[in-house]
Amino acid sequence: MTLELRSCTYAYRRWTAPVLKDLDYTLPPGLTILLGPNGAGKSTLLKLAASVNLPRSGTVALDGTPSRSRTYRRSVAWMPQHITAMSHLTAREQVAYTGWLKGMNRRDAWDKAAGALARVDLEAQADTKAAKLSGGQLRRVGVASALIHGARVMLLDEPTAGMDPRQRRVFRDILRSLTGDVPVLLSTHDVADLAEESDNVTVIDEGRVLYTGTTTGFLAHAPEGVPSGRIAEAAYTALSEPEKPRSEPRGQ
C-alpha cells in the first residue's frame, strides 16, 4: 500500500500564496507523526491526502488510484480536528451513519459500528447520546468512524488536542493496536506528542518537508548531552533551523 503526493501545490484562494508548493511525500507504513508549528501546512497535507481538497497541480494517489476517484475516497479515512456530535444520535448511530456515507449498506454499517466502538474501548457507551460523551470519548468516536468502512489508510488531524494525560494514554494505546492493520498519519504541533512511540516522523514547516524517516533517525538530530526528556524537542529544534530538507542521518 503506497499513498503518494507528487509535485502538489495548493492555495486556499487563487490570489494568495500557496500553502504547499511542489510537495513530494510518501506515507511510510506504521504510525507516522506529522510535526510542525501552527500554519506549517499539516492540515492542508492531510486534506489533500483525504481527498477533502484537490491540489491545484500535482497528483495524490493510493497504489496508483487517483484521489479524485470514489474508490480512493472509500479507501482513506480522515478524522478532522473537530468532531461534532450529531444531534439526537447515539455513539453507535453516529459511527454507523459515517459508514453509510462511505458507501456501506445500512445493515452492514449498523453491525460493524459495534465492532468499531469496541476497538476504541467504547462498547459500553454504544447507546449513549454522542452529545453526552466527554471530549476524549467523542474523539474515540471519530476514530471508530474512521475504522468502520475498512479503510486502508488513516489520517488524523490533531486527535489528542484537549485531552488530559490519561485520555492521551488511552488514545496512544488504541493507535498502537491499529497500526498493524493500516498505516496511520497523525498530525500535531506538540513535539513531545507521541514522538517516541511512533514508527516514523515527518517534520513540515512553511509547506515543505524538513525531515521524513524513522523515529530513531529523527531523535538522532538532537545534540549530544540533551536530557532524555528533552530529546524530541531538541531534535525538532535542530531540524527547524533554516537548512535544506533532510532524511535519515548517516548511520541510522
C-alpha positions as CSV (number, residue, x, y, z in Angstrom):
1,M,0.0,0.0,0.0
2,T,1.5,3.3,-1.1
3,L,0.0,6.8,-0.6
4,E,1.9,9.3,-2.6
5,L,1.7,13.1,-3.1
6,R,3.7,14.2,-6.1
7,S,4.6,17.8,-7.0
8,C,1.5,19.0,-5.1
9,T,0.7,22.7,-5.0
10,Y,-2.3,24.1,-3.1
11,A,-3.6,27.5,-2.1
12,Y,-6.9,28.2,-0.4
13,R,-7.5,31.2,-2.7
14,R,-6.2,31.9,-6.2
15,W,-4.8,35.3,-5.1
16,T,-2.9,34.0,-2.1
17,A,0.5,32.3,-1.8
18,P,0.4,28.5,-1.9
19,V,0.3,26.7,1.5
20,L,2.1,23.8,-0.2
21,K,4.2,24.1,-3.3
22,D,5.7,21.3,-5.4
23,L,5.4,18.9,-2.4
24,D,6.5,15.3,-2.7
25,Y,5.6,12.9,0.1
26,T,5.2,9.2,0.5
27,L,3.5,7.8,3.6
28,P,5.5,5.0,5.2
29,P,4.0,2.0,6.9
30,G,3.1,2.0,10.6
31,L,2.4,5.1,12.8
32,T,3.8,8.3,11.4
33,I,3.7,11.5,13.4
34,L,3.4,14.7,11.4
35,L,5.1,17.5,13.3
36,G,5.1,21.2,12.6
37,P,4.1,24.6,14.1
38,N,0.6,26.1,13.5
39,G,0.3,27.2,9.9
40,A,3.0,24.8,8.7
41,G,0.7,23.1,6.2
42,K,-0.1,19.9,8.2
43,S,-3.9,20.1,7.9
44,T,-3.6,21.0,4.3
45,L,-1.4,18.0,3.6
46,L,-3.9,15.8,5.4
47,K,-6.9,17.3,3.5
48,L,-5.2,16.6,0.2
49,A,-4.4,13.0,1.3
50,A,-8.0,12.6,2.4
51,S,-9.3,14.0,-0.9
52,V,-11.2,16.7,1.0
53,N,-9.3,19.2,-1.1
54,L,-7.7,18.6,-4.5
55,P,-4.3,20.0,-5.5
56,R,-4.1,23.0,-7.8
57,S,-1.3,21.0,-9.6
58,G,0.3,17.6,-9.0
59,T,-1.2,14.3,-8.1
60,V,-2.4,12.3,-5.0
61,A,-2.8,8.6,-5.4
62,L,-3.1,5.4,-3.4
63,D,-1.4,2.5,-5.2
64,G,-2.0,4.4,-8.5
65,T,-5.7,5.2,-7.8
66,P,-6.1,9.0,-8.1
67,S,-7.7,10.9,-5.2
68,R,-10.5,12.2,-7.4
69,S,-12.0,8.7,-7.6
70,R,-14.7,7.2,-5.4
71,T,-12.5,4.1,-4.9
72,Y,-9.8,6.3,-3.4
73,R,-12.2,8.1,-1.0
74,R,-13.6,4.9,0.2
75,S,-10.1,3.6,1.0
76,V,-8.9,6.6,3.1
77,A,-10.3,7.5,6.5
78,W,-9.9,11.1,7.7
79,M,-10.5,12.4,11.2
80,P,-10.6,16.2,11.3
81,Q,-9.6,18.4,14.2
82,H,-13.1,18.9,15.4
83,I,-15.5,16.0,15.9
84,T,-19.1,17.2,16.1
85,A,-21.7,15.2,18.0
86,M,-24.7,14.6,15.7
87,S,-27.9,15.8,17.3
88,H,-30.0,13.0,18.8
89,L,-27.7,10.2,17.6
90,T,-26.1,7.6,19.9
91,A,-22.5,6.8,19.5
92,R,-23.3,3.7,17.5
93,E,-25.7,5.5,15.3
94,Q,-23.1,8.2,14.6
95,V,-20.5,5.7,13.6
96,A,-23.0,3.7,11.5
97,Y,-24.0,6.9,9.7
98,T,-20.4,7.5,8.8
99,G,-20.2,4.0,7.3
100,W,-23.3,4.6,5.3
101,L,-21.8,7.8,3.9
102,K,-18.8,5.8,2.8
103,G,-21.0,3.5,0.8
104,M,-21.9,0.7,3.2
105,N,-25.4,-0.5,3.3
106,R,-27.3,0.2,6.4
107,R,-27.3,-3.3,7.9
108,D,-23.5,-3.7,7.5
109,A,-22.9,-0.2,8.8
110,W,-25.0,-0.9,11.9
111,D,-23.4,-4.3,12.6
112,K,-19.8,-3.1,12.1
113,A,-20.4,0.1,14.2
114,A,-20.5,-2.1,17.3
115,G,-17.2,-3.7,16.5
116,A,-15.5,-0.3,15.6
117,L,-16.6,1.1,19.0
118,A,-15.3,-2.0,20.8
119,R,-11.9,-1.4,19.2
120,V,-11.7,2.0,20.7
121,D,-12.9,0.8,24.1
122,L,-16.4,2.5,23.8
123,E,-18.5,-0.6,23.7
124,A,-20.2,0.4,26.9
125,Q,-21.1,3.8,25.5
126,A,-22.6,2.5,22.3
127,D,-26.2,3.5,23.2
128,T,-25.2,6.8,24.9
129,K,-26.1,10.0,23.0
130,A,-23.0,11.3,21.3
131,A,-23.7,14.8,22.7
132,K,-23.3,13.4,26.2
133,L,-19.9,11.9,25.7
134,S,-16.8,13.5,27.1
135,G,-14.4,15.3,24.7
136,G,-12.0,12.3,24.8
137,Q,-14.8,9.8,24.2
138,L,-16.1,11.8,21.3
139,R,-12.6,11.8,19.7
140,R,-12.6,8.0,20.0
141,V,-16.0,8.0,18.2
142,G,-14.1,9.8,15.5
143,V,-11.6,7.0,15.3
144,A,-14.3,4.4,15.3
145,S,-16.0,6.3,12.4
146,A,-12.7,6.1,10.6
147,L,-12.4,2.4,11.2
148,I,-15.8,1.2,10.3
149,H,-15.5,1.0,6.5
150,G,-12.2,-0.9,6.4
151,A,-10.0,2.0,5.4
152,R,-6.6,1.2,4.0
153,V,-5.1,4.5,5.4
154,M,-6.0,6.6,8.5
155,L,-5.4,10.3,8.6
156,L,-5.8,12.0,12.0
157,D,-5.6,15.8,12.4
158,E,-4.6,16.9,16.0
159,P,-6.6,14.0,17.5
160,T,-5.2,14.5,21.1
161,A,-5.9,18.2,21.3
162,G,-7.8,19.0,24.5
163,M,-7.2,15.5,26.0
164,D,-5.9,15.1,29.6
165,P,-2.8,12.9,30.2
166,R,-4.9,9.8,31.0
167,Q,-7.0,10.2,27.8
168,R,-3.9,10.6,25.8
169,R,-2.5,7.4,27.2
170,V,-5.7,5.5,26.3
171,F,-5.6,7.1,22.8
172,R,-2.0,6.1,22.3
173,D,-2.7,2.5,23.2
174,I,-5.6,2.4,20.7
175,L,-3.4,3.8,17.9
176,R,-0.7,1.2,18.6
177,S,-3.3,-1.5,18.3
178,L,-4.3,-0.2,14.9
179,T,-1.1,0.3,13.1
180,G,-0.5,-3.4,12.4
181,D,-3.6,-3.2,10.2
182,V,-3.4,0.2,8.5
183,P,-0.8,3.0,8.1
184,V,-1.7,6.0,10.3
185,L,-0.6,9.6,9.7
186,L,-1.2,11.7,12.8
187,S,-0.6,15.5,12.9
188,T,0.3,17.5,15.9
189,H,2.1,20.8,16.8
190,D,3.3,19.4,20.1
191,V,6.7,17.9,19.5
192,A,6.5,15.7,22.6
193,D,3.2,14.2,21.5
194,L,3.8,10.5,20.7
195,A,7.1,11.2,19.1
196,E,9.0,8.4,21.0
197,E,6.2,5.9,20.4
198,S,5.8,6.4,16.6
199,D,7.5,4.3,13.9
200,N,8.2,7.3,11.8
201,V,8.3,11.1,12.0
202,T,7.7,13.7,9.3
203,V,8.5,17.4,10.0
204,I,6.9,20.1,7.9
205,D,7.2,23.8,8.0
206,E,6.2,26.6,5.6
207,G,4.8,24.0,3.3
208,R,8.0,21.9,2.8
209,V,9.2,18.7,4.3
210,L,12.2,19.2,6.5
211,Y,12.6,15.6,7.6
212,T,10.9,12.2,6.9
213,G,12.2,9.0,8.3
214,T,12.3,6.7,11.3
215,T,11.7,8.0,14.8
216,T,15.2,6.8,15.7
217,G,16.6,8.9,12.9
218,F,14.5,11.9,14.0
219,L,15.8,11.7,17.6
220,A,19.4,11.3,16.3
221,H,19.3,15.0,15.3
222,A,19.3,16.1,18.9
223,P,22.6,17.5,20.1
224,E,24.6,15.4,22.5
225,G,24.1,15.9,26.2
226,V,20.4,16.7,26.0
227,P,18.4,15.3,28.9
228,S,16.3,12.3,27.9
229,G,13.0,14.1,28.5
230,R,14.0,16.8,26.0
231,I,15.4,14.8,23.2
232,A,12.4,15.1,20.9
233,E,12.1,18.8,21.4
234,A,15.9,19.2,20.8
235,A,15.7,17.2,17.6
236,Y,12.8,19.2,16.4
237,T,14.6,22.5,17.1
238,A,17.7,21.3,15.2
239,L,15.6,20.3,12.2
240,S,13.7,23.6,12.2
241,E,16.8,25.6,11.6
242,P,16.8,27.1,8.0
243,E,18.6,24.3,6.3
244,K,18.0,22.0,3.4
245,P,15.4,19.2,3.8
246,R,16.8,16.1,5.4
247,S,16.1,12.4,5.5
248,E,18.0,9.9,7.7
249,P,21.2,10.9,9.4
250,R,24.2,8.8,8.5
251,G,24.4,5.6,10.3
252,Q,20.7,5.3,11.1
